[in-house]
Amino acid sequence: MSERRPVRNRNRAPFNLRGRMLLVGVALGLCSVALVGRAAWVQLVDAEFYQRQGEARFVREIPIPTSRGMITDRNGEPLAVSTPVESIWANPQELLRYPERLPELAKALDVPLDQLTTRLSQRADKEFVYLKRRINPDQAKAILAHNIPGVASQREFRRFYPQGEAMAHVLGFTNIDDRGQEGLELAFDEWLRGKPGAKRVIRDRHGRIVENIDLVRPAEPGKDLVLSIDRRIQFLAYRELRHALDQHKAASGSAVVLDVATGEVLAMVNLPSYNPNAVTGNPDSRRNRVVTDLIEPGSTMKPITAAAALAAGKVHPGTKFDTSPGYMGLGRFTIRDHRNYGVLDVTGIITKSSNLGAVMLSQQLSDQYFYDFVRGFGFGSPPRSGFPGEAAGVLRPPARWDGLTKATMSYGYGLSVTPLQIAQAYAALGNHGRLITPTFVKGQINEPRQVVPPEIADQVVRMMQTVTEPGGTATQAAILGYHVAGKTGTARQAAAGGYSRRYTTTFAGLVPASNPRFATVVVINDPQAGSYYAGLVSGPVFRAVMEDALRVMDVPPDDIETWLAAQAKGEAKRQAALPPLPEAIDDPGAEDPTLPPAMSGTGGLP
């Protein structure tokens, strides 16, 4: 069989290799031109768009934290300061890609693994979640040392209160975001807080900052606040109030000290208290009772009643009232004194704290006049000191009075006030009848308002001075070397359907009485051990606090004669208690047994 050869198609065009190479070259050239054109478009024409896209993935604007302003007492002692801390946060979208690292992270954070996993899973679509806030920077550094993807930290500030419980009710506290929650931290939150700044940074895929790009807004630190509070007097009041509550097994207590001339609050204490550095426990302990709790003032109201009668010109200090036989009927009720005091003048009514005498004084006055006078001293309206939650108290207008209201008001029942309102009223008496709005800010000037003629206010202060002298109801509030003007108030606590057998004991006083510097009110609720009379429960607290406060503030005594007499009496007692001295030795050359031999005789020192 013969082999067949392929037959060549003579009509087929010859293969053009050069043309095809040229076509490929042209195509590649056009692609190159397109790529270069696209690159130029991206880099030059549409660069801003793509830069924004890149920044959206790696550039972040983050806040610059700012420190809260410091709070100091009137002498510059720190009461509230902010310290830098770190907060650990994570990007759940990044972190959940590495589930095998979660046990390690949970151990570093010292939290249960299931709790951490649940928290991240619930926020799996988020880019930010706090894992642990406001921890020591060294702790944060140890956590970040594990280099777990998606975990980072940021700087924050934490509030610290060096005085602890003693200053808690005045200052209040801040929350985890460093915002004021109670007390002056809340009242001056905007002033103290400042304004956080902002900056743009580049973060890597692990959330770490690799470059600071731009400062968007500088941080403005909070402003400092100088209070009128004196840390030393505050601690004195806290210490003595705690001692009294322990001694008398009382439920709670409050104390407030005002500067008479300026209205500045020098101390304000409440017990029970709480630790503002770790706020826990019963919210009731966080209540500032001095400005929020209402009490019936009891007999501390009697000097106001006497001032009203004197200012109306109905009586003078020597006007006599017969309080025999120690009780009187008023409607279907009977008003009683502690005992039958017989005939008393206006001063005696204050000295002996006669309920009947106070009622007789109020009977000289019209209902509207008495109401307006009492309201003029600040009762029935908030003191407007700027402290959050101030109570206005309860002072019913005459249209709502019954036949007993004016009588019971005259000796401190039928109206409700706060301890701060009592202190404000007494400060007005000590300030020659000028009422000043209390303030917590050092140097703040509030214009006084004349609520009673100066001579009347001075007369009432002299009457109150007899309360702490022999024969008065508060001799245990007397301070050696100083005249003290004050008034006790022992009031039953209101209960459903009437009054209980529980008592609120109050002492309000001015010292030195000749030129008052301090107006102080001490309130102790429900004493259960021993006496419940204010002169024996609250009066000693007043004395203990004021004795040291007068010394600390270097207030000169105004009763130097009594002080010198007491000093002489004490020296006489001390001398009487000393052992007899040895007989004198007449021979100058003899050895003096009270000196070492080298110093005896006439030779003098060796």
VOBA-361725 format. One line per 10 residues: number of its first residue (from 1); for each residue y, x, z of C-alpha. Coordinates in Angstrom, 1 decimal. Example, Ala and Ser with C-alpha at 12.3 -4.5 7.8 and 13.67 -1.06 7.14 Angstrom:
REM residues 2
1 = -4.5,12.3,7.8  -1.1,13.7,7.1 $
***
This chain:
REM residues 606
1 = 0.0,0.0,0.0  3.3,1.4,-0.9  6.2,1.8,1.6  9.2,-0.5,1.2  12.7,0.9,1.6  15.7,-1.1,2.8  18.0,-2.3,0.2  21.7,-1.4,0.7  24.2,-4.3,0.5  26.7,-3.0,-1.9 $
11 = 29.2,-5.8,-1.1  29.6,-4.8,2.6  32.9,-3.1,3.6  32.5,0.5,5.0  32.8,1.0,8.9  36.4,2.0,9.9  36.2,4.0,13.1  39.8,5.2,13.0  41.1,1.6,12.8  39.1,0.4,15.7 $
21 = 40.3,3.3,17.8  43.8,2.6,16.9  43.3,-1.1,17.9  41.9,-0.1,21.3  44.7,2.3,21.8  47.3,-0.3,21.0  45.6,-2.8,23.4  45.5,-0.2,26.2  49.1,0.7,25.5  50.2,-2.9,25.8 $
31 = 48.2,-3.3,29.0  50.0,-0.2,30.4  53.3,-1.6,29.3  52.5,-4.9,31.0  51.4,-3.1,34.2  54.5,-1.0,34.2  56.7,-4.0,33.5  55.0,-6.0,36.3  55.4,-3.1,38.7  59.0,-2.8,37.8 $
41 = 59.4,-6.5,38.2  57.8,-6.4,41.6  59.6,-3.3,42.8  63.0,-4.0,41.3  63.5,-7.7,40.4  61.3,-9.6,42.8  61.0,-6.9,45.6  62.6,-9.1,48.3  59.9,-11.8,47.9  57.0,-9.4,48.2 $
51 = 58.7,-7.6,51.1  58.9,-10.9,52.9  55.3,-11.5,52.2  54.3,-8.1,53.6  56.6,-8.5,56.6  55.0,-11.9,57.3  51.7,-10.1,57.8  52.8,-7.0,59.8  56.5,-7.5,60.9  57.2,-9.6,64.0 $
61 = 60.3,-10.5,65.8  59.6,-10.1,69.5  61.8,-10.8,72.6  63.4,-8.1,74.6  63.0,-9.2,78.3  65.9,-8.9,80.6  66.0,-8.5,84.3  67.2,-11.3,86.5  70.4,-10.6,88.5  70.0,-9.3,92.1 $
71 = 70.9,-11.4,95.0  72.4,-9.6,98.0  73.7,-10.7,101.4  77.4,-10.3,102.3  76.9,-6.6,103.2  75.1,-5.7,100.0  71.6,-5.8,101.4  69.1,-6.9,98.7  67.6,-10.4,99.2  66.0,-10.9,95.8 $
81 = 65.3,-8.2,93.2  63.4,-8.2,89.9  60.7,-5.5,89.3  59.2,-4.6,85.9  55.6,-5.8,85.3  53.3,-6.1,82.3  51.6,-9.2,80.8  48.4,-8.8,78.7  48.2,-11.0,75.6  45.9,-11.4,72.7 $
91 = 45.7,-12.6,69.1  42.7,-14.9,69.2  42.3,-14.8,65.4  41.8,-11.0,65.6  40.0,-10.8,68.9  37.3,-13.4,68.0  36.2,-11.2,65.1  34.7,-8.8,67.7  32.7,-11.1,70.0  30.7,-8.1,71.2 $
101 = 33.9,-6.7,72.9  34.5,-9.8,75.0  32.3,-8.9,77.9  34.1,-5.5,78.2  37.5,-7.3,78.1  36.5,-9.9,80.7  35.4,-7.1,83.0  38.7,-5.2,82.5  40.7,-8.4,83.2  38.4,-9.3,86.2 $
111 = 37.8,-12.8,84.9  34.6,-14.7,84.2  33.3,-14.2,80.6  32.8,-17.9,80.0  36.4,-18.6,81.1  37.8,-16.0,78.8  35.6,-17.2,75.9  36.6,-20.8,76.4  40.3,-19.9,76.6  40.1,-18.0,73.3 $
121 = 38.0,-20.6,71.5  40.5,-23.4,72.4  43.2,-21.3,70.8  41.3,-19.9,67.9  43.9,-21.0,65.4  46.8,-19.4,67.3  48.1,-15.8,67.1  49.3,-15.5,70.7  47.8,-16.3,74.1  48.4,-14.8,77.5 $
131 = 45.3,-13.3,79.2  46.9,-12.1,82.4  50.5,-12.2,83.4  52.8,-10.1,85.6  50.5,-7.4,86.7  51.1,-3.8,87.8  51.9,-1.5,84.8  49.1,0.8,85.8  46.6,-2.1,85.6  47.9,-3.0,82.2 $
141 = 47.5,0.5,81.0  43.9,0.6,82.2  43.1,-2.6,80.3  44.8,-1.4,77.1  42.9,1.9,77.3  39.7,0.0,76.2  41.4,-0.3,72.7  40.0,-3.8,72.1  41.3,-5.2,68.8  43.9,-8.0,69.1 $
151 = 44.8,-7.1,72.7  48.3,-5.9,73.6  50.9,-6.1,76.4  54.6,-6.9,76.8  57.2,-6.1,79.5  58.3,-8.9,81.9  59.9,-9.0,85.3  58.7,-10.4,88.6  60.9,-11.5,91.5  60.5,-9.9,94.9 $
161 = 62.0,-11.2,98.2  62.2,-8.4,100.8  63.0,-10.8,103.7  60.0,-13.0,103.1  59.8,-16.2,105.2  63.1,-15.6,107.0  65.1,-16.2,103.9  62.8,-18.5,101.9  64.6,-21.8,102.2  67.9,-20.4,101.3 $
171 = 66.8,-18.4,98.2  63.9,-20.5,96.9  61.7,-18.8,94.3  61.1,-18.5,90.6  58.2,-19.5,88.5  56.0,-17.3,86.3  58.6,-17.4,83.6  61.2,-16.1,86.1  63.1,-19.4,86.1  64.6,-20.6,89.4 $
181 = 62.7,-23.5,91.0  64.3,-24.1,94.4  67.1,-23.0,96.6  69.9,-20.8,95.3  67.6,-19.4,92.6  67.7,-22.9,91.1  71.4,-23.6,91.8  72.5,-20.3,90.2  69.7,-20.0,87.6  72.0,-19.7,84.6 $
191 = 74.2,-17.1,86.3  71.2,-15.0,87.4  68.9,-15.4,84.4  70.8,-13.6,81.7  69.9,-13.8,78.0  66.8,-12.1,76.5  67.3,-10.0,73.4  65.2,-9.7,70.2  64.0,-6.9,67.9  61.9,-6.7,64.7 $
201 = 58.8,-4.4,64.9  55.8,-3.5,62.7  52.5,-4.2,64.3  49.1,-2.8,63.2  46.1,-5.0,62.8  45.3,-4.5,66.5  48.7,-5.9,67.5  50.1,-2.6,68.6  53.7,-1.8,67.8  53.8,1.2,65.4 $
211 = 57.5,1.1,64.5  60.8,-0.5,65.6  62.7,-1.8,62.6  65.8,-3.5,63.7  67.6,-4.8,66.8  68.3,-8.4,66.2  70.1,-9.3,69.4  70.7,-7.0,72.5  69.5,-8.3,75.9  72.1,-9.4,78.4 $
221 = 70.9,-8.8,82.0  71.6,-11.4,84.6  74.6,-11.2,86.8  74.3,-10.2,90.5  75.1,-12.8,93.2  76.6,-11.9,96.5  75.9,-14.5,99.2  77.8,-15.4,102.3  74.6,-15.0,104.3  74.4,-12.2,106.8 $
231 = 70.9,-10.8,106.8  71.1,-9.8,110.5  72.3,-13.2,111.7  69.7,-14.9,109.5  66.9,-12.8,111.1  68.2,-13.5,114.6  68.2,-17.2,114.0  64.7,-17.1,112.5  63.3,-15.1,115.4  64.8,-17.2,118.1 $
241 = 63.9,-20.5,116.4  60.3,-19.4,116.0  60.1,-18.4,119.7  61.5,-21.8,120.7  59.0,-23.7,118.5  56.1,-21.7,120.0  57.4,-22.2,123.6  58.0,-25.9,123.3  55.1,-26.7,120.9  57.6,-28.3,118.5 $
251 = 56.7,-29.7,115.1  59.7,-28.1,113.2  63.2,-26.7,113.7  66.4,-25.8,111.8  69.4,-23.7,112.5  72.7,-23.2,110.6  75.6,-20.9,111.3  79.0,-21.4,109.6  82.1,-19.2,109.6  84.7,-21.6,111.0 $
261 = 87.7,-20.2,109.1  86.1,-20.0,105.6  83.2,-22.4,105.6  80.8,-19.6,104.6  77.2,-20.1,105.5  76.2,-17.1,107.5  72.6,-18.2,108.3  70.4,-21.1,107.5  66.8,-21.2,108.8  64.0,-23.7,108.8 $
271 = 60.5,-23.7,110.3  57.7,-24.0,109.3  58.5,-21.7,106.4  56.6,-20.1,103.5  56.2,-16.8,101.7  58.4,-16.9,98.5  56.5,-13.8,97.2  53.2,-15.9,97.0  54.1,-19.5,97.0  51.1,-21.6,98.2 $
281 = 50.3,-24.2,100.8  52.0,-27.5,101.7  55.1,-28.3,99.7  56.5,-29.9,102.8  57.1,-26.4,104.2  59.3,-25.6,101.3  61.9,-28.3,102.2  65.3,-27.0,103.4  65.6,-29.4,106.3  69.2,-28.3,107.0 $
291 = 70.5,-29.9,103.8  67.8,-32.5,103.0  66.5,-34.0,106.3  68.3,-36.8,107.9  68.5,-37.2,111.7  70.4,-39.4,114.0  72.9,-37.0,115.7  72.6,-38.5,119.2  75.3,-37.3,121.6  76.6,-34.7,119.3 $
301 = 78.6,-37.7,117.9  80.5,-38.2,121.1  83.2,-35.5,120.4  83.9,-37.2,117.1  84.2,-40.6,118.9  86.6,-39.0,121.5  88.7,-37.5,118.7  89.0,-40.8,116.9  90.2,-42.5,120.1  92.7,-39.7,120.8 $
311 = 94.0,-39.6,117.3  94.5,-43.4,117.3  96.7,-43.0,120.4  94.6,-45.4,122.4  93.7,-42.9,125.1  94.7,-39.4,126.4  92.4,-36.8,128.0  93.0,-38.2,131.5  92.4,-41.9,130.7  89.9,-43.3,133.2 $
321 = 86.8,-45.5,132.4  84.6,-47.0,135.0  81.0,-46.6,133.8  79.5,-48.2,137.0  76.7,-49.2,137.5  75.4,-46.9,134.8  74.4,-49.7,132.3  76.0,-52.5,130.4  74.8,-55.5,128.4  75.8,-55.8,124.8 $
331 = 74.4,-58.9,123.2  70.7,-59.0,124.0  70.5,-55.2,124.4  71.3,-53.0,127.4  73.0,-49.6,127.0  72.3,-47.1,129.8  73.4,-43.7,131.0  71.1,-41.1,132.4  72.5,-42.0,135.8  75.5,-43.9,137.3 $
341 = 78.5,-41.5,136.7  81.1,-43.9,138.1  84.7,-43.3,137.0  85.1,-40.8,134.2  88.0,-39.6,132.1  87.7,-38.7,128.5  86.7,-35.1,129.3  84.2,-36.4,131.8  82.6,-38.6,129.1  81.9,-35.4,127.1 $
351 = 80.9,-33.3,130.0  78.4,-35.8,131.4  77.4,-37.2,127.9  78.0,-40.8,129.0  76.8,-43.4,126.5  78.8,-46.1,128.3  81.9,-44.0,128.1  81.5,-43.4,124.3  81.0,-47.2,123.8  84.2,-47.9,125.8 $
361 = 86.1,-45.4,123.6  84.9,-47.0,120.4  85.9,-50.5,121.7  89.5,-49.3,121.6  89.2,-48.9,117.8  89.0,-51.3,114.9  85.8,-51.2,112.8  87.5,-50.0,109.6  89.5,-47.2,111.5  86.4,-45.9,113.2 $
371 = 84.4,-45.9,109.9  87.2,-44.1,108.0  87.6,-41.5,110.7  83.9,-40.7,110.8  83.6,-40.6,107.0  86.6,-38.2,107.0  84.5,-35.7,108.8  82.1,-35.6,105.9  79.5,-38.1,107.2  78.1,-40.4,104.5 $
381 = 78.7,-38.0,101.6  77.0,-34.8,100.5  78.7,-31.6,101.7  78.9,-30.3,98.1  78.0,-26.8,99.0  76.2,-26.4,95.7  72.7,-26.3,97.3  70.1,-28.4,95.3  69.0,-31.7,96.9  71.8,-32.1,99.4 $
391 = 71.5,-35.5,101.2  74.5,-37.7,101.7  73.2,-39.3,104.9  73.5,-42.9,105.8  76.8,-44.4,107.0  77.0,-48.1,106.4  80.4,-49.7,105.7  81.9,-52.1,108.3  80.9,-55.1,106.1  77.3,-54.3,106.8 $
401 = 77.7,-53.8,110.6  76.3,-56.1,113.2  77.6,-56.5,116.7  75.9,-53.3,117.9  76.6,-50.9,115.1  80.0,-49.5,116.2  78.7,-49.2,119.8  75.5,-47.3,118.9  77.4,-45.1,116.3  79.7,-44.0,119.1 $
411 = 76.9,-42.1,120.8  74.9,-41.1,117.7  72.6,-43.9,116.6  72.9,-46.3,113.7  73.9,-43.5,111.3  72.0,-40.5,109.8  73.3,-37.1,109.0  72.0,-33.6,108.1  72.3,-30.6,110.3  74.7,-29.1,107.8 $
421 = 77.0,-32.1,108.0  77.1,-31.7,111.8  78.0,-28.0,111.5  80.7,-28.9,108.9  82.2,-31.5,111.3  82.2,-29.1,114.3  83.7,-26.3,112.2  86.5,-28.7,111.3  87.2,-29.3,115.0  87.1,-25.5,115.6 $
431 = 89.4,-25.0,112.6  92.2,-27.0,114.1  91.2,-30.2,112.4  90.8,-28.7,108.9  87.5,-29.6,107.1  86.2,-27.0,104.6  83.4,-27.5,102.1  80.6,-25.1,103.0  79.7,-22.3,100.6  76.9,-19.9,100.0 $
441 = 79.0,-17.5,97.9  80.9,-14.7,99.7  84.6,-14.9,99.1  84.7,-18.4,97.5  87.8,-20.2,98.6  87.6,-23.9,99.2  90.8,-25.7,100.1  90.7,-27.3,103.6  91.5,-30.9,104.2  93.2,-32.0,107.4 $
451 = 91.0,-34.7,108.9  92.5,-34.8,112.4  95.8,-33.5,113.9  95.5,-29.9,115.1  96.4,-30.8,118.7  93.7,-33.5,118.9  91.1,-31.1,117.5  92.1,-28.4,120.0  91.9,-30.9,122.9  88.4,-32.0,121.9 $
461 = 87.3,-28.3,121.7  88.6,-27.8,125.3  86.7,-30.9,126.4  83.5,-29.6,124.8  83.9,-26.3,126.7  83.1,-28.1,129.9  79.6,-29.0,128.6  78.4,-25.4,129.0  80.2,-24.8,132.3  78.8,-25.8,135.8 $
471 = 78.3,-29.5,135.9  77.8,-29.9,132.1  74.6,-30.7,130.2  74.2,-27.4,128.5  74.8,-24.6,131.0  71.9,-22.6,129.4  74.0,-22.4,126.2  76.7,-20.4,128.1  77.3,-16.8,126.9  78.6,-14.2,129.3 $
481 = 82.1,-13.1,128.4  82.8,-16.0,126.0  84.0,-19.5,126.4  81.5,-21.8,124.6  82.4,-25.3,123.4  79.4,-27.4,122.5  77.6,-30.7,122.8  74.0,-31.6,123.3  72.2,-34.4,121.5  68.8,-35.8,122.5 $
491 = 67.8,-38.6,120.2  64.6,-40.7,119.9  63.0,-40.5,116.4  63.0,-43.8,114.5  59.7,-45.4,113.9  58.4,-48.7,112.4  60.0,-51.5,114.3  62.2,-49.4,116.6  62.1,-46.0,118.2  59.1,-43.8,119.2 $
501 = 58.7,-41.6,122.3  59.3,-38.5,120.1  62.6,-36.7,120.3  65.0,-34.7,118.2  66.9,-32.2,120.3  70.2,-30.9,118.9  72.8,-28.5,120.1  76.1,-28.0,118.2  78.6,-25.4,119.4  81.7,-23.3,118.7 $
511 = 82.2,-19.8,120.0  84.6,-18.3,121.1  86.1,-21.6,122.2  89.6,-20.2,122.4  89.6,-19.2,118.8  86.3,-20.3,117.2  84.6,-17.9,114.8  81.1,-19.6,114.5  80.0,-23.2,114.3  76.3,-23.3,115.0 $
521 = 73.8,-26.2,115.0  70.2,-25.9,116.3  67.8,-28.8,115.8  64.2,-28.9,117.2  61.9,-31.8,116.3  59.3,-33.3,118.6  59.0,-30.7,121.4  55.6,-31.4,123.2  55.6,-28.8,126.0  57.9,-29.1,129.0 $
531 = 61.4,-30.6,128.6  62.7,-32.5,125.6  66.4,-32.4,126.6  68.6,-30.6,124.2  70.3,-28.5,126.8  67.0,-27.0,127.8  65.4,-26.8,124.3  68.0,-26.2,121.7  70.8,-24.8,123.9  69.0,-21.5,124.8 $
541 = 68.4,-20.9,121.1  72.1,-21.2,120.4  72.9,-18.8,123.2  70.3,-16.2,122.1  71.5,-16.3,118.5  75.2,-16.3,119.2  75.0,-13.5,121.8  73.7,-11.1,119.2  75.8,-12.5,116.4  79.0,-11.9,118.4 $
551 = 77.9,-8.4,119.0  76.9,-7.8,115.4  80.1,-9.2,114.0  82.2,-7.3,116.7  83.9,-10.5,118.0  85.9,-9.6,121.2  85.2,-11.7,124.3  87.7,-14.4,125.4  86.4,-14.7,129.0  86.8,-11.1,130.2 $
561 = 87.3,-12.2,133.8  83.9,-13.8,134.0  82.4,-10.8,132.3  84.0,-8.3,134.8  83.0,-10.5,137.7  79.4,-10.5,136.5  79.4,-6.8,136.0  80.7,-6.2,139.5  78.1,-8.5,140.9  75.4,-6.8,139.0 $
571 = 76.6,-3.4,140.2  76.7,-4.5,143.8  73.1,-5.8,143.5  72.0,-2.5,141.9  73.6,-0.4,144.6  72.0,-2.6,147.3  68.6,-1.9,145.7  69.0,1.9,145.7  67.3,4.0,148.4  69.6,5.5,151.1 $
581 = 71.2,8.9,150.2  70.3,12.0,152.2  72.8,13.1,154.9  75.6,15.4,153.8  75.2,19.1,154.4  78.4,20.6,155.9  77.5,24.3,155.7  78.5,25.4,152.1  76.2,28.4,152.3  73.1,26.3,153.1 $
591 = 70.6,25.5,150.4  71.2,22.1,148.6  67.7,20.5,148.4  68.7,18.5,145.4  69.4,21.5,143.2  67.2,24.4,142.1  67.6,27.6,144.2  69.5,29.5,141.5  72.3,26.8,141.6  72.6,26.4,145.4 $
601 = 75.1,27.8,147.8  78.6,28.8,146.8  77.7,31.2,144.0  77.7,28.5,141.3  75.7,28.8,138.1  73.5,31.9,137.8 $
***
